[in-house]
Amino acid sequence: MNKMKEHNNFYDNADSFAMVFDEAWKEKQFKNDDKLTIDQKIETIIEQNKDHPFIKSSPAKAISVAKFRLRLLQLE
């Protein structure tokens, strides 16, 4: 599901992206799927939200932020 359609405001910054990423990660069926790597799961969420301003302007940073969020919140 594209989480961006449910939000009204998006900003070209890591915090805005982190909110979308965290919500998508927690709702994804695959979060406990061992068939996909963490990187594949992150890429899926990024692809589903590719219109987010932060992903558009800083795709490499978006991946770094996603990995940081997983470590920070112990969601891996």
PDB file of N, CA, C and O in Angstrom, chain B, residues numbered from 101:
ATOM      1  N   MET B 101       0.846  -1.181   0.000  1.00  0.00           N
ATOM      2  CA  MET B 101       0.000   0.000   0.000  1.00  0.00           C
ATOM      3  C   MET B 101       0.887   1.239   0.000  1.00  0.00           C
ATOM      4  O   MET B 101       1.907   1.269   0.690  1.00  0.00           O
ATOM      5  N   ASN B 102       0.527   2.216  -0.733  1.00  0.00           N
ATOM      6  CA  ASN B 102       1.257   3.460  -0.793  1.00  0.00           C
ATOM      7  C   ASN B 102       0.787   4.354   0.348  1.00  0.00           C
ATOM      8  O   ASN B 102      -0.309   4.911   0.298  1.00  0.00           O
ATOM      9  N   LYS B 103       1.610   4.486   1.359  1.00  0.00           N
ATOM     10  CA  LYS B 103       1.244   5.251   2.551  1.00  0.00           C
ATOM     11  C   LYS B 103       1.109   6.740   2.252  1.00  0.00           C
ATOM     12  O   LYS B 103       0.422   7.456   2.981  1.00  0.00           O
ATOM     13  N   MET B 104       1.748   7.209   1.204  1.00  0.00           N
ATOM     14  CA  MET B 104       1.698   8.630   0.900  1.00  0.00           C
ATOM     15  C   MET B 104       0.291   9.112   0.617  1.00  0.00           C
ATOM     16  O   MET B 104      -0.024  10.269   0.898  1.00  0.00           O
ATOM     17  N   LYS B 105      -0.549   8.281   0.082  1.00  0.00           N
ATOM     18  CA  LYS B 105      -1.911   8.689  -0.251  1.00  0.00           C
ATOM     19  C   LYS B 105      -2.727   9.004   0.997  1.00  0.00           C
ATOM     20  O   LYS B 105      -3.746   9.691   0.917  1.00  0.00           O
ATOM     21  N   GLU B 106      -2.286   8.508   2.141  1.00  0.00           N
ATOM     22  CA  GLU B 106      -3.036   8.705   3.376  1.00  0.00           C
ATOM     23  C   GLU B 106      -2.564   9.924   4.166  1.00  0.00           C
ATOM     24  O   GLU B 106      -3.194  10.303   5.153  1.00  0.00           O
ATOM     25  N   HIS B 107      -1.478  10.531   3.747  1.00  0.00           N
ATOM     26  CA  HIS B 107      -0.933  11.679   4.463  1.00  0.00           C
ATOM     27  C   HIS B 107      -1.181  12.946   3.659  1.00  0.00           C
ATOM     28  O   HIS B 107      -1.284  12.908   2.433  1.00  0.00           O
ATOM     29  N   ASN B 108      -1.275  14.050   4.353  1.00  0.00           N
ATOM     30  CA  ASN B 108      -1.532  15.309   3.672  1.00  0.00           C
ATOM     31  C   ASN B 108      -0.267  16.097   3.372  1.00  0.00           C
ATOM     32  O   ASN B 108      -0.185  16.758   2.337  1.00  0.00           O
ATOM     33  N   ASN B 109       0.715  16.039   4.253  1.00  0.00           N
ATOM     34  CA  ASN B 109       1.911  16.858   4.103  1.00  0.00           C
ATOM     35  C   ASN B 109       3.149  15.986   4.005  1.00  0.00           C
ATOM     36  O   ASN B 109       3.356  15.070   4.801  1.00  0.00           O
ATOM     37  N   PHE B 110       3.971  16.297   3.004  1.00  0.00           N
ATOM     38  CA  PHE B 110       5.240  15.605   2.839  1.00  0.00           C
ATOM     39  C   PHE B 110       6.311  16.653   2.665  1.00  0.00           C
ATOM     40  O   PHE B 110       6.110  17.675   2.008  1.00  0.00           O
ATOM     41  N   TYR B 111       7.443  16.384   3.259  1.00  0.00           N
ATOM     42  CA  TYR B 111       8.535  17.334   3.196  1.00  0.00           C
ATOM     43  C   TYR B 111       9.789  16.626   2.734  1.00  0.00           C
ATOM     44  O   TYR B 111       9.939  15.416   2.905  1.00  0.00           O
ATOM     45  N   ASP B 112      10.676  17.389   2.154  1.00  0.00           N
ATOM     46  CA  ASP B 112      11.936  16.854   1.664  1.00  0.00           C
ATOM     47  C   ASP B 112      12.938  16.801   2.813  1.00  0.00           C
ATOM     48  O   ASP B 112      13.956  17.493   2.805  1.00  0.00           O
ATOM     49  N   ASN B 113      12.626  15.964   3.800  1.00  0.00           N
ATOM     50  CA  ASN B 113      13.552  15.779   4.912  1.00  0.00           C
ATOM     51  C   ASN B 113      13.415  14.369   5.482  1.00  0.00           C
ATOM     52  O   ASN B 113      12.439  13.662   5.229  1.00  0.00           O
ATOM     53  N   ALA B 114      14.417  13.992   6.252  1.00  0.00           N
ATOM     54  CA  ALA B 114      14.477  12.633   6.789  1.00  0.00           C
ATOM     55  C   ALA B 114      13.336  12.336   7.755  1.00  0.00           C
ATOM     56  O   ALA B 114      12.841  11.210   7.793  1.00  0.00           O
ATOM     57  N   ASP B 115      12.915  13.315   8.528  1.00  0.00           N
ATOM     58  CA  ASP B 115      11.832  13.080   9.492  1.00  0.00           C
ATOM     59  C   ASP B 115      10.526  12.721   8.793  1.00  0.00           C
ATOM     60  O   ASP B 115       9.823  11.801   9.211  1.00  0.00           O
ATOM     61  N   SER B 116      10.212  13.439   7.749  1.00  0.00           N
ATOM     62  CA  SER B 116       8.993  13.158   6.995  1.00  0.00           C
ATOM     63  C   SER B 116       9.053  11.755   6.390  1.00  0.00           C
ATOM     64  O   SER B 116       8.080  11.004   6.449  1.00  0.00           O
ATOM     65  N   PHE B 117      10.199  11.411   5.811  1.00  0.00           N
ATOM     66  CA  PHE B 117      10.368  10.075   5.247  1.00  0.00           C
ATOM     67  C   PHE B 117      10.296   9.008   6.339  1.00  0.00           C
ATOM     68  O   PHE B 117       9.673   7.965   6.142  1.00  0.00           O
ATOM     69  N   ALA B 118      10.925   9.259   7.483  1.00  0.00           N
ATOM     70  CA  ALA B 118      10.944   8.274   8.571  1.00  0.00           C
ATOM     71  C   ALA B 118       9.533   7.938   9.042  1.00  0.00           C
ATOM     72  O   ALA B 118       9.243   6.782   9.352  1.00  0.00           O
ATOM     73  N   MET B 119       8.669   8.920   9.097  1.00  0.00           N
ATOM     74  CA  MET B 119       7.288   8.666   9.518  1.00  0.00           C
ATOM     75  C   MET B 119       6.592   7.712   8.553  1.00  0.00           C
ATOM     76  O   MET B 119       5.912   6.777   8.976  1.00  0.00           O
ATOM     77  N   VAL B 120       6.764   7.951   7.264  1.00  0.00           N
ATOM     78  CA  VAL B 120       6.153   7.091   6.251  1.00  0.00           C
ATOM     79  C   VAL B 120       6.775   5.701   6.299  1.00  0.00           C
ATOM     80  O   VAL B 120       6.069   4.696   6.232  1.00  0.00           O
ATOM     81  N   PHE B 121       8.108   5.648   6.414  1.00  0.00           N
ATOM     82  CA  PHE B 121       8.803   4.360   6.435  1.00  0.00           C
ATOM     83  C   PHE B 121       8.392   3.526   7.649  1.00  0.00           C
ATOM     84  O   PHE B 121       8.061   2.348   7.510  1.00  0.00           O
ATOM     85  N   ASP B 122       8.414   4.127   8.826  1.00  0.00           N
ATOM     86  CA  ASP B 122       8.070   3.389  10.049  1.00  0.00           C
ATOM     87  C   ASP B 122       6.674   2.781   9.960  1.00  0.00           C
ATOM     88  O   ASP B 122       6.470   1.618  10.306  1.00  0.00           O
ATOM     89  N   GLU B 123       5.734   3.566   9.499  1.00  0.00           N
ATOM     90  CA  GLU B 123       4.358   3.083   9.395  1.00  0.00           C
ATOM     91  C   GLU B 123       4.260   1.931   8.395  1.00  0.00           C
ATOM     92  O   GLU B 123       3.596   0.928   8.655  1.00  0.00           O
ATOM     93  N   ALA B 124       4.921   2.083   7.261  1.00  0.00           N
ATOM     94  CA  ALA B 124       4.886   1.031   6.237  1.00  0.00           C
ATOM     95  C   ALA B 124       5.560  -0.241   6.740  1.00  0.00           C
ATOM     96  O   ALA B 124       5.061  -1.342   6.505  1.00  0.00           O
ATOM     97  N   TRP B 125       6.686  -0.098   7.426  1.00  0.00           N
ATOM     98  CA  TRP B 125       7.409  -1.273   7.931  1.00  0.00           C
ATOM     99  C   TRP B 125       6.551  -2.060   8.914  1.00  0.00           C
ATOM    100  O   TRP B 125       6.487  -3.288   8.855  1.00  0.00           O
ATOM    101  N   LYS B 126       5.903  -1.351   9.804  1.00  0.00           N
ATOM    102  CA  LYS B 126       5.097  -2.016  10.832  1.00  0.00           C
ATOM    103  C   LYS B 126       3.879  -2.715  10.245  1.00  0.00           C
ATOM    104  O   LYS B 126       3.382  -3.681  10.824  1.00  0.00           O
ATOM    105  N   GLU B 127       3.395  -2.240   9.110  1.00  0.00           N
ATOM    106  CA  GLU B 127       2.208  -2.835   8.501  1.00  0.00           C
ATOM    107  C   GLU B 127       2.529  -3.916   7.479  1.00  0.00           C
ATOM    108  O   GLU B 127       1.640  -4.673   7.090  1.00  0.00           O
ATOM    109  N   LYS B 128       3.767  -4.005   7.042  1.00  0.00           N
ATOM    110  CA  LYS B 128       4.112  -4.941   5.980  1.00  0.00           C
ATOM    111  C   LYS B 128       3.996  -6.383   6.448  1.00  0.00           C
ATOM    112  O   LYS B 128       4.439  -6.738   7.540  1.00  0.00           O
ATOM    113  N   GLN B 129       3.397  -7.197   5.608  1.00  0.00           N
ATOM    114  CA  GLN B 129       3.279  -8.628   5.883  1.00  0.00           C
ATOM    115  C   GLN B 129       4.650  -9.286   5.912  1.00  0.00           C
ATOM    116  O   GLN B 129       4.849 -10.268   6.628  1.00  0.00           O
ATOM    117  N   PHE B 130       5.595  -8.760   5.146  1.00  0.00           N
ATOM    118  CA  PHE B 130       6.889  -9.409   5.013  1.00  0.00           C
ATOM    119  C   PHE B 130       7.874  -9.104   6.120  1.00  0.00           C
ATOM    120  O   PHE B 130       8.982  -9.639   6.098  1.00  0.00           O
ATOM    121  N   LYS B 131       7.532  -8.284   7.073  1.00  0.00           N
ATOM    122  CA  LYS B 131       8.527  -7.891   8.072  1.00  0.00           C
ATOM    123  C   LYS B 131       9.094  -9.087   8.821  1.00  0.00           C
ATOM    124  O   LYS B 131      10.223  -9.020   9.307  1.00  0.00           O
ATOM    125  N   ASN B 132       8.352 -10.165   8.928  1.00  0.00           N
ATOM    126  CA  ASN B 132       8.857 -11.384   9.566  1.00  0.00           C
ATOM    127  C   ASN B 132       9.158 -12.476   8.546  1.00  0.00           C
ATOM    128  O   ASN B 132       9.344 -13.638   8.910  1.00  0.00           O
ATOM    129  N   ASP B 133       9.205 -12.107   7.281  1.00  0.00           N
ATOM    130  CA  ASP B 133       9.469 -13.053   6.197  1.00  0.00           C
ATOM    131  C   ASP B 133      10.971 -13.209   6.014  1.00  0.00           C
ATOM    132  O   ASP B 133      11.654 -12.266   5.616  1.00  0.00           O
ATOM    133  N   ASP B 134      11.481 -14.393   6.303  1.00  0.00           N
ATOM    134  CA  ASP B 134      12.915 -14.643   6.189  1.00  0.00           C
ATOM    135  C   ASP B 134      13.366 -14.859   4.749  1.00  0.00           C
ATOM    136  O   ASP B 134      14.565 -14.964   4.494  1.00  0.00           O
ATOM    137  N   LYS B 135      12.438 -14.928   3.809  1.00  0.00           N
ATOM    138  CA  LYS B 135      12.798 -15.142   2.405  1.00  0.00           C
ATOM    139  C   LYS B 135      13.381 -13.879   1.775  1.00  0.00           C
ATOM    140  O   LYS B 135      14.134 -13.958   0.804  1.00  0.00           O
ATOM    141  N   LEU B 136      13.039 -12.731   2.320  1.00  0.00           N
ATOM    142  CA  LEU B 136      13.555 -11.465   1.811  1.00  0.00           C
ATOM    143  C   LEU B 136      14.601 -10.912   2.764  1.00  0.00           C
ATOM    144  O   LEU B 136      14.475 -11.043   3.982  1.00  0.00           O
ATOM    145  N   THR B 137      15.627 -10.297   2.209  1.00  0.00           N
ATOM    146  CA  THR B 137      16.637  -9.649   3.043  1.00  0.00           C
ATOM    147  C   THR B 137      16.087  -8.311   3.536  1.00  0.00           C
ATOM    148  O   THR B 137      15.092  -7.806   3.016  1.00  0.00           O
ATOM    149  N   ILE B 138      16.738  -7.755   4.527  1.00  0.00           N
ATOM    150  CA  ILE B 138      16.362  -6.427   5.027  1.00  0.00           C
ATOM    151  C   ILE B 138      16.418  -5.419   3.877  1.00  0.00           C
ATOM    152  O   ILE B 138      15.525  -4.585   3.728  1.00  0.00           O
ATOM    153  N   ASP B 139      17.473  -5.505   3.068  1.00  0.00           N
ATOM    154  CA  ASP B 139      17.619  -4.571   1.952  1.00  0.00           C
ATOM    155  C   ASP B 139      16.469  -4.697   0.953  1.00  0.00           C
ATOM    156  O   ASP B 139      15.989  -3.688   0.436  1.00  0.00           O
ATOM    157  N   GLN B 140      16.031  -5.907   0.681  1.00  0.00           N
ATOM    158  CA  GLN B 140      14.906  -6.103  -0.238  1.00  0.00           C
ATOM    159  C   GLN B 140      13.614  -5.529   0.342  1.00  0.00           C
ATOM    160  O   GLN B 140      12.801  -4.961  -0.386  1.00  0.00           O
ATOM    161  N   LYS B 141      13.435  -5.678   1.623  1.00  0.00           N
ATOM    162  CA  LYS B 141      12.245  -5.131   2.277  1.00  0.00           C
ATOM    163  C   LYS B 141      12.249  -3.600   2.222  1.00  0.00           C
ATOM    164  O   LYS B 141      11.228  -2.972   1.943  1.00  0.00           O
ATOM    165  N   ILE B 142      13.420  -3.016   2.493  1.00  0.00           N
ATOM    166  CA  ILE B 142      13.553  -1.559   2.427  1.00  0.00           C
ATOM    167  C   ILE B 142      13.276  -1.072   1.011  1.00  0.00           C
ATOM    168  O   ILE B 142      12.538  -0.107   0.813  1.00  0.00           O
ATOM    169  N   GLU B 143      13.867  -1.738   0.033  1.00  0.00           N
ATOM    170  CA  GLU B 143      13.663  -1.346  -1.368  1.00  0.00           C
ATOM    171  C   GLU B 143      12.188  -1.412  -1.759  1.00  0.00           C
ATOM    172  O   GLU B 143      11.707  -0.560  -2.507  1.00  0.00           O
ATOM    173  N   THR B 144      11.477  -2.407  -1.265  1.00  0.00           N
ATOM    174  CA  THR B 144      10.049  -2.528  -1.566  1.00  0.00           C
ATOM    175  C   THR B 144       9.279  -1.325  -1.031  1.00  0.00           C
ATOM    176  O   THR B 144       8.442  -0.755  -1.731  1.00  0.00           O
ATOM    177  N   ILE B 145       9.561  -0.943   0.201  1.00  0.00           N
ATOM    178  CA  ILE B 145       8.875   0.209   0.796  1.00  0.00           C
ATOM    179  C   ILE B 145       9.244   1.492   0.062  1.00  0.00           C
ATOM    180  O   ILE B 145       8.383   2.335  -0.193  1.00  0.00           O
ATOM    181  N   ILE B 146      10.510   1.640  -0.274  1.00  0.00           N
ATOM    182  CA  ILE B 146      10.934   2.834  -0.998  1.00  0.00           C
ATOM    183  C   ILE B 146      10.259   2.894  -2.367  1.00  0.00           C
ATOM    184  O   ILE B 146       9.807   3.959  -2.789  1.00  0.00           O
ATOM    185  N   GLU B 147      10.190   1.779  -3.049  1.00  0.00           N
ATOM    186  CA  GLU B 147       9.527   1.743  -4.360  1.00  0.00           C
ATOM    187  C   GLU B 147       8.047   2.114  -4.232  1.00  0.00           C
ATOM    188  O   GLU B 147       7.511   2.832  -5.075  1.00  0.00           O
ATOM    189  N   GLN B 148       7.401   1.634  -3.196  1.00  0.00           N
ATOM    190  CA  GLN B 148       5.980   1.921  -3.004  1.00  0.00           C
ATOM    191  C   GLN B 148       5.723   3.382  -2.647  1.00  0.00           C
ATOM    192  O   GLN B 148       4.607   3.878  -2.803  1.00  0.00           O
ATOM    193  N   ASN B 149       6.746   4.061  -2.173  1.00  0.00           N
ATOM    194  CA  ASN B 149       6.610   5.468  -1.776  1.00  0.00           C
ATOM    195  C   ASN B 149       7.553   6.364  -2.574  1.00  0.00           C
ATOM    196  O   ASN B 149       8.001   7.396  -2.075  1.00  0.00           O
ATOM    197  N   LYS B 150       7.851   5.978  -3.793  1.00  0.00           N
ATOM    198  CA  LYS B 150       8.860   6.648  -4.613  1.00  0.00           C
ATOM    199  C   LYS B 150       8.547   8.111  -4.913  1.00  0.00           C
ATOM    200  O   LYS B 150       9.433   8.852  -5.339  1.00  0.00           O
ATOM    201  N   ASP B 151       7.323   8.533  -4.703  1.00  0.00           N
ATOM    202  CA  ASP B 151       6.974   9.930  -4.948  1.00  0.00           C
ATOM    203  C   ASP B 151       7.224  10.837  -3.742  1.00  0.00           C
ATOM    204  O   ASP B 151       7.000  12.045  -3.818  1.00  0.00           O
ATOM    205  N   HIS B 152       7.681  10.264  -2.640  1.00  0.00           N
ATOM    206  CA  HIS B 152       7.995  11.086  -1.468  1.00  0.00           C
ATOM    207  C   HIS B 152       9.156  12.022  -1.831  1.00  0.00           C
ATOM    208  O   HIS B 152      10.129  11.579  -2.444  1.00  0.00           O
ATOM    209  N   PRO B 153       9.070  13.298  -1.466  1.00  0.00           N
ATOM    210  CA  PRO B 153      10.117  14.258  -1.839  1.00  0.00           C
ATOM    211  C   PRO B 153      11.527  13.858  -1.392  1.00  0.00           C
ATOM    212  O   PRO B 153      12.487  14.093  -2.126  1.00  0.00           O
ATOM    213  N   PHE B 154      11.670  13.267  -0.222  1.00  0.00           N
ATOM    214  CA  PHE B 154      13.000  12.887   0.270  1.00  0.00           C
ATOM    215  C   PHE B 154      13.573  11.731  -0.546  1.00  0.00           C
ATOM    216  O   PHE B 154      14.772  11.705  -0.823  1.00  0.00           O
ATOM    217  N   ILE B 155      12.739  10.788  -0.926  1.00  0.00           N
ATOM    218  CA  ILE B 155      13.202   9.672  -1.758  1.00  0.00           C
ATOM    219  C   ILE B 155      13.624  10.197  -3.126  1.00  0.00           C
ATOM    220  O   ILE B 155      14.634   9.760  -3.679  1.00  0.00           O
ATOM    221  N   LYS B 156      12.857  11.125  -3.666  1.00  0.00           N
ATOM    222  CA  LYS B 156      13.190  11.691  -4.976  1.00  0.00           C
ATOM    223  C   LYS B 156      14.514  12.453  -4.948  1.00  0.00           C
ATOM    224  O   LYS B 156      15.329  12.316  -5.860  1.00  0.00           O
ATOM    225  N   SER B 157      14.728  13.243  -3.921  1.00  0.00           N
ATOM    226  CA  SER B 157      15.916  14.106  -3.883  1.00  0.00           C
ATOM    227  C   SER B 157      17.154  13.408  -3.328  1.00  0.00           C
ATOM    228  O   SER B 157      18.276  13.760  -3.691  1.00  0.00           O
ATOM    229  N   SER B 158      16.961  12.427  -2.458  1.00  0.00           N
ATOM    230  CA  SER B 158      18.097  11.789  -1.784  1.00  0.00           C
ATOM    231  C   SER B 158      17.863  10.293  -1.607  1.00  0.00           C
ATOM    232  O   SER B 158      17.732   9.825  -0.476  1.00  0.00           O
ATOM    233  N   PRO B 159      17.809   9.536  -2.692  1.00  0.00           N
ATOM    234  CA  PRO B 159      17.491   8.108  -2.559  1.00  0.00           C
ATOM    235  C   PRO B 159      18.489   7.327  -1.702  1.00  0.00           C
ATOM    236  O   PRO B 159      18.090   6.441  -0.947  1.00  0.00           O
ATOM    237  N   ALA B 160      19.767   7.643  -1.808  1.00  0.00           N
ATOM    238  CA  ALA B 160      20.767   6.932  -0.998  1.00  0.00           C
ATOM    239  C   ALA B 160      20.596   7.264   0.482  1.00  0.00           C
ATOM    240  O   ALA B 160      20.729   6.391   1.339  1.00  0.00           O
ATOM    241  N   LYS B 161      20.304   8.520   0.775  1.00  0.00           N
ATOM    242  CA  LYS B 161      20.070   8.914   2.168  1.00  0.00           C
ATOM    243  C   LYS B 161      18.802   8.271   2.710  1.00  0.00           C
ATOM    244  O   LYS B 161      18.737   7.924   3.889  1.00  0.00           O
ATOM    245  N   ALA B 162      17.801   8.110   1.863  1.00  0.00           N
ATOM    246  CA  ALA B 162      16.560   7.461   2.303  1.00  0.00           C
ATOM    247  C   ALA B 162      16.844   6.029   2.743  1.00  0.00           C
ATOM    248  O   ALA B 162      16.302   5.570   3.748  1.00  0.00           O
ATOM    249  N   ILE B 163      17.679   5.331   2.006  1.00  0.00           N
ATOM    250  CA  ILE B 163      18.045   3.962   2.389  1.00  0.00           C
ATOM    251  C   ILE B 163      18.797   3.972   3.710  1.00  0.00           C
ATOM    252  O   ILE B 163      18.548   3.131   4.573  1.00  0.00           O
ATOM    253  N   SER B 164      19.714   4.918   3.874  1.00  0.00           N
ATOM    254  CA  SER B 164      20.459   5.027   5.136  1.00  0.00           C
ATOM    255  C   SER B 164      19.534   5.333   6.308  1.00  0.00           C
ATOM    256  O   SER B 164      19.680   4.759   7.387  1.00  0.00           O
ATOM    257  N   VAL B 165      18.593   6.230   6.097  1.00  0.00           N
ATOM    258  CA  VAL B 165      17.631   6.570   7.152  1.00  0.00           C
ATOM    259  C   VAL B 165      16.792   5.347   7.505  1.00  0.00           C
ATOM    260  O   VAL B 165      16.538   5.088   8.682  1.00  0.00           O
ATOM    261  N   ALA B 166      16.367   4.603   6.509  1.00  0.00           N
ATOM    262  CA  ALA B 166      15.562   3.399   6.756  1.00  0.00           C
ATOM    263  C   ALA B 166      16.344   2.402   7.608  1.00  0.00           C
ATOM    264  O   ALA B 166      15.808   1.854   8.572  1.00  0.00           O
ATOM    265  N   LYS B 167      17.598   2.167   7.260  1.00  0.00           N
ATOM    266  CA  LYS B 167      18.424   1.227   8.041  1.00  0.00           C
ATOM    267  C   LYS B 167      18.642   1.739   9.461  1.00  0.00           C
ATOM    268  O   LYS B 167      18.618   0.964  10.418  1.00  0.00           O
ATOM    269  N   PHE B 168      18.854   3.047   9.592  1.00  0.00           N
ATOM    270  CA  PHE B 168      19.021   3.643  10.914  1.00  0.00           C
ATOM    271  C   PHE B 168      17.762   3.466  11.754  1.00  0.00           C
ATOM    272  O   PHE B 168      17.843   3.125  12.934  1.00  0.00           O
ATOM    273  N   ARG B 169      16.600   3.697  11.152  1.00  0.00           N
ATOM    274  CA  ARG B 169      15.334   3.548  11.876  1.00  0.00           C
ATOM    275  C   ARG B 169      15.156   2.117  12.378  1.00  0.00           C
ATOM    276  O   ARG B 169      14.706   1.901  13.503  1.00  0.00           O
ATOM    277  N   LEU B 170      15.505   1.154  11.553  1.00  0.00           N
ATOM    278  CA  LEU B 170      15.362  -0.248  11.955  1.00  0.00           C
ATOM    279  C   LEU B 170      16.251  -0.562  13.155  1.00  0.00           C
ATOM    280  O   LEU B 170      15.837  -1.263  14.078  1.00  0.00           O
ATOM    281  N   ARG B 171      17.479  -0.037  13.132  1.00  0.00           N
ATOM    282  CA  ARG B 171      18.385  -0.259  14.275  1.00  0.00           C
ATOM    283  C   ARG B 171      17.894   0.494  15.511  1.00  0.00           C
ATOM    284  O   ARG B 171      17.850  -0.064  16.607  1.00  0.00           O
ATOM    285  N   LEU B 172      17.530   1.752  15.330  1.00  0.00           N
ATOM    286  CA  LEU B 172      17.103   2.602  16.437  1.00  0.00           C
ATOM    287  C   LEU B 172      15.892   2.025  17.159  1.00  0.00           C
ATOM    288  O   LEU B 172      15.852   1.974  18.388  1.00  0.00           O
ATOM    289  N   LEU B 173      14.919   1.598  16.390  1.00  0.00           N
ATOM    290  CA  LEU B 173      13.671   1.092  16.962  1.00  0.00           C
ATOM    291  C   LEU B 173      13.673  -0.420  17.151  1.00  0.00           C
ATOM    292  O   LEU B 173      12.671  -1.013  17.551  1.00  0.00           O
ATOM    293  N   GLN B 174      14.812  -1.030  16.858  1.00  0.00           N
ATOM    294  CA  GLN B 174      14.975  -2.486  16.996  1.00  0.00           C
ATOM    295  C   GLN B 174      13.856  -3.231  16.271  1.00  0.00           C
ATOM    296  O   GLN B 174      13.218  -4.125  16.827  1.00  0.00           O
ATOM    297  N   LEU B 175      13.638  -2.844  15.032  1.00  0.00           N
ATOM    298  CA  LEU B 175      12.577  -3.441  14.230  1.00  0.00           C
ATOM    299  C   LEU B 175      13.084  -4.540  13.307  1.00  0.00           C
ATOM    300  O   LEU B 175      12.293  -5.189  12.623  1.00  0.00           O
ATOM    301  N   GLU B 176      14.380  -4.751  13.282  1.00  0.00           N
ATOM    302  CA  GLU B 176      14.945  -5.770  12.391  1.00  0.00           C
ATOM    303  C   GLU B 176      14.519  -7.154  12.798  1.00  0.00           C
ATOM    304  O   GLU B 176      14.904  -8.132  12.157  1.00  0.00           O
TER     305      GLU B 176
END
